[in-house]
Amino acid sequence: MKEEMLADVVVYKKDDSFIGKLIKQSAWVFMSLPFVVYIIMFRYVPIGGWVMALQNYWPGKNIFQKQWVGFDNFKMLFEDPVFFQVLRNTVAISAIKLFSGMFFSILLALILNEVRNLKFKRITQTISYLPYFISWVVAANLVLNVLSIDGGIVNEVLLALRIIDEPIMFMGIPKLFWWIAGASHVRKEVGWGAIVYLAAMTSINPNLYEAATIDGASRLQRIKYITLPGIKSVVVLVLIMNIGQLLNAGFEQVYLMSNGRVIEYARIFELFELDFGLKMFRYSFAAAAGIFKSVVSIVLVFSANLLAKLLGQERLV
């Protein structure tokens, strides 16, 4: 009898294969399919256009009719004196945005985390991240109006306080452009960036704060020894991901805020590619500049990830 019962038992073997997991998670796979198609179509397929950098490209001819020039476009790129000016501007603007953005986002998150009035906290947080949803077309015009010599609030305040005798054309001073771009970026993005750190702070065990309070720790000491170490891994991950964008200084912002007076400090890779690719019709030269930017970005991400690994910090892979 026992043997007959055992014979009727069906043994289900767990399918841990890749196909088996896909079948079990078919609903999630189906939902993610449009995003996968989008990434492939608009991120990977265009990589085929990199071949233009090795040719003397001109529209209307197929790939076999174009003249192959090898790495001549890259050679011309590195010999162009404007290229190093572009590299300097891009790295400088991006670095200012990266470190100032992270610093003020963490600072805002720490301040909001210490607020005990929930209503005030929510209102402040909402006000801080609303500018994130404003396009750079609007945000850049606000900056230009605030710094304008004709009724700009900054000049009006400085004149009223008798700090200056005549209005200053802030957007006409080349060396100020990097800092104006960084400050306007912080104002627009700081609230949104703080959300990540606020979420990380909620995962910290509240018992740690209670124990520190009982031991007589001040608020600053609790921030220093509990909150900051608690979000360290998130800070490292955000830093690694942002380092990959170090050569993306923000085309819209710079394009809308720059002018002929400050172009020496405002010309970044995107403007460089626009000028040579669409205005001068040097498509291959512009493609070479784009490849350089992409390759350097990839190297920066993996270098930052490796450094984090060597230092024993959190990493992407």
C-alpha positions in Angstrom: 0.0 0.0 0.0 2.8 2.4 0.9 4.6 1.6 -2.3 1.4 2.4 -4.3 1.0 5.8 -2.6 4.6 6.7 -3.3 4.2 5.7 -6.9 1.3 8.2 -7.2 3.4 11.1 -5.9 4.5 13.5 -8.6 7.9 15.1 -8.1 8.1 18.7 -9.4 11.6 19.7 -10.2 12.4 23.4 -9.8 13.4 24.9 -13.1 16.2 27.4 -12.4 17.2 27.8 -16.0 17.2 31.1 -17.7 14.2 30.2 -19.8 12.4 28.9 -16.8 12.9 32.2 -14.9 11.7 34.1 -17.9 8.5 32.1 -18.1 7.9 32.6 -14.3 8.4 36.3 -14.7 6.7 36.7 -18.0 4.5 39.5 -16.8 7.5 41.6 -15.8 9.4 40.7 -19.0 6.4 41.8 -21.1 6.1 45.1 -19.2 9.8 45.8 -19.6 9.9 44.9 -23.3 9.0 48.4 -24.7 11.9 49.9 -22.6 14.3 47.3 -23.9 13.3 48.0 -27.5 13.7 51.7 -26.8 17.2 51.2 -25.4 18.2 49.0 -28.4 16.8 51.4 -31.0 18.0 54.7 -29.6 21.1 53.7 -27.7 22.7 50.7 -29.4 21.7 50.9 -33.1 23.1 54.5 -33.5 26.5 53.0 -32.5 26.7 51.8 -36.0 27.1 55.4 -37.1 30.5 55.5 -35.5 31.8 54.2 -38.7 31.5 57.8 -40.1 34.5 58.7 -38.0 36.7 56.5 -40.2 35.3 57.9 -43.4 35.0 61.1 -45.3 31.3 61.0 -44.8 28.8 62.8 -47.0 25.0 62.2 -47.1 23.6 60.5 -50.2 26.3 57.9 -50.7 26.2 54.3 -49.3 28.9 52.9 -47.1 30.9 51.4 -49.9 31.1 54.7 -51.9 32.6 56.7 -49.2 36.3 57.3 -48.8 37.9 55.6 -45.9 40.4 57.8 -44.1 41.3 55.6 -41.1 42.1 57.6 -37.9 42.7 60.9 -39.7 39.7 62.5 -38.2 40.9 61.6 -34.7 44.4 63.0 -35.5 42.9 66.3 -36.7 40.7 66.3 -33.5 43.7 66.1 -31.2 45.7 68.6 -33.2 42.8 71.2 -33.1 43.6 73.8 -30.4 39.9 74.4 -29.9 39.5 70.8 -28.8 41.5 71.2 -25.6 39.5 74.4 -24.8 36.3 72.4 -25.2 37.7 69.6 -23.0 38.7 72.1 -20.3 35.3 73.8 -20.4 33.3 70.5 -20.4 35.3 69.0 -17.5 35.2 72.2 -15.5 31.4 72.8 -15.8 30.6 69.2 -15.2 32.9 68.9 -12.2 31.3 72.1 -10.6 27.8 70.7 -11.2 28.7 67.2 -9.9 30.4 68.2 -6.6 28.3 71.2 -5.8 25.1 69.4 -6.8 25.9 66.4 -4.5 27.1 68.6 -1.7 23.9 70.8 -1.6 21.6 67.8 -2.2 23.1 66.0 0.8 23.0 69.2 2.9 19.3 69.7 2.0 18.5 66.1 2.8 20.2 66.4 6.2 18.3 69.5 7.0 14.9 68.0 6.0 15.7 64.8 7.9 16.1 66.8 11.1 12.8 68.7 10.6 10.1 67.2 13.0 7.1 69.2 11.7 5.9 66.9 8.9 3.7 69.5 7.2 6.5 72.1 7.0 8.9 69.3 5.8 6.6 68.2 3.0 5.9 71.8 1.9 9.7 72.6 1.9 10.5 69.4 0.0 7.9 70.0 -2.6 9.0 73.6 -3.2 12.7 72.5 -3.5 12.1 69.9 -6.2 9.5 71.7 -8.3 12.2 73.5 -10.3 13.4 70.1 -11.5 10.2 69.9 -13.7 10.8 73.3 -15.3 12.5 73.1 -18.7 15.8 74.7 -19.2 14.2 77.1 -21.7 12.3 78.7 -18.8 15.0 78.2 -16.2 17.7 79.8 -18.4 15.5 82.8 -19.1 14.9 83.3 -15.4 18.7 83.3 -14.8 19.3 85.8 -17.6 16.5 88.0 -16.3 17.8 87.9 -12.7 21.3 88.8 -13.8 20.3 91.3 -16.4 21.8 94.8 -16.4 18.3 96.2 -17.2 16.2 95.7 -14.1 17.9 92.4 -13.0 17.2 91.8 -9.3 20.9 91.1 -8.5 22.1 94.4 -9.9 19.2 96.3 -8.4 20.0 95.0 -4.9 23.7 95.7 -5.3 23.0 99.2 -6.5 20.5 99.8 -3.6 23.1 98.7 -1.1 25.7 100.9 -2.9 28.0 98.0 -3.3 28.4 98.9 -7.0 28.1 102.2 -8.9 26.8 100.8 -12.2 25.2 97.5 -13.3 27.4 94.6 -14.0 27.0 92.5 -17.1 27.4 89.1 -15.3 26.6 87.1 -18.4 29.3 89.0 -20.3 32.2 88.0 -18.0 33.7 84.8 -19.4 35.3 83.6 -16.1 32.0 83.8 -14.3 30.1 81.5 -16.7 31.2 78.2 -15.1 30.0 79.3 -11.7 26.7 80.8 -13.0 26.1 77.5 -14.8 26.9 75.5 -11.7 24.7 77.7 -9.4 21.7 77.6 -11.7 22.1 73.8 -12.0 22.1 73.4 -8.2 19.0 75.5 -7.9 17.2 73.4 -10.4 18.3 70.0 -9.4 19.1 70.1 -5.7 15.6 69.2 -4.5 15.3 66.2 -6.8 18.8 65.0 -5.9 17.9 65.2 -2.1 15.2 62.6 -2.6 17.7 59.8 -3.0 19.6 60.7 0.2 16.3 61.1 2.1 15.3 57.7 1.1 18.6 56.3 2.2 18.2 58.0 5.6 14.9 56.3 6.2 16.6 52.9 6.1 18.8 53.9 9.1 17.8 52.1 12.3 16.0 54.7 14.6 17.3 52.8 17.6 20.7 54.2 16.8 19.5 57.7 17.2 17.7 56.9 20.4 20.8 55.3 21.9 22.9 58.3 20.8 20.5 60.7 22.4 20.5 58.8 25.7 24.3 58.9 25.6 24.1 62.7 25.3 25.1 63.1 21.6 24.2 66.4 20.1 22.3 66.7 16.8 25.5 67.4 14.9 27.2 64.4 16.5 24.3 62.2 15.5 24.6 63.5 11.9 28.3 62.9 11.9 28.5 59.5 13.4 25.1 57.9 12.4 23.5 59.7 9.4 26.5 60.3 7.2 28.0 56.8 7.6 24.5 55.4 7.0 24.2 57.0 3.5 27.9 56.5 2.5 27.2 53.6 0.2 24.5 55.6 -1.6 26.8 58.6 -2.0 29.5 56.4 -3.5 27.0 54.8 -6.0 25.6 58.2 -7.0 29.2 59.5 -7.5 30.2 56.5 -9.7 27.1 57.0 -11.9 27.6 60.8 -12.2 31.3 60.5 -13.0 30.2 58.7 -16.2 28.4 62.0 -17.1 31.5 64.1 -16.6 31.8 64.9 -20.3 28.1 65.8 -20.5 28.0 69.3 -19.3 24.4 69.9 -20.3 23.7 71.0 -23.8 20.4 72.8 -23.3 21.5 74.9 -20.3 24.8 76.0 -21.9 23.3 76.6 -25.3 20.6 78.8 -23.9 22.8 80.7 -21.4 25.9 81.3 -23.5 26.6 84.1 -25.9 29.5 85.4 -28.0 31.2 87.2 -25.1 31.6 84.0 -23.0 32.0 81.4 -25.8 35.6 80.8 -24.9 34.5 79.4 -21.5 31.1 78.1 -22.7 32.0 76.0 -25.7 31.5 72.3 -24.6 31.5 69.1 -26.5 27.8 69.3 -27.6 28.3 72.8 -29.0 31.6 71.7 -30.6 29.8 68.8 -32.3 26.9 71.0 -33.3 29.2 73.6 -34.9 31.3 71.1 -36.9 28.6 68.6 -37.7 25.5 70.6 -38.6 26.9 74.0 -39.3 30.1 73.2 -41.1 28.9 69.8 -42.5 32.1 68.0 -41.1 30.1 65.0 -40.0 33.1 62.6 -39.7 35.0 65.1 -37.6 32.0 65.6 -35.3 31.5 61.8 -35.1 35.1 61.4 -33.9 34.5 64.0 -31.2 31.4 62.1 -30.1 33.3 58.8 -30.0 36.1 60.3 -27.9 33.5 61.6 -25.4 31.7 58.2 -25.2 34.9 56.2 -24.7 36.2 58.5 -22.0 32.9 58.3 -20.2 33.0 54.5 -20.2 36.6 54.5 -18.9 35.7 57.0 -16.1 32.8 54.8 -14.9 34.8 51.6 -14.8 37.8 53.5 -13.2 35.5 55.0 -10.5 34.0 51.6 -9.9 37.4 49.9 -9.6 38.6 52.6 -7.2 35.5 52.1 -5.0 36.2 48.3 -5.1 39.8 48.8 -4.0 38.7 51.1 -1.2 36.1 48.6 0.0 33.1 50.8 -0.9 29.8 49.9 -2.7 30.1 49.6 -6.4 28.0 49.1 -9.5 29.5 45.8 -10.6 
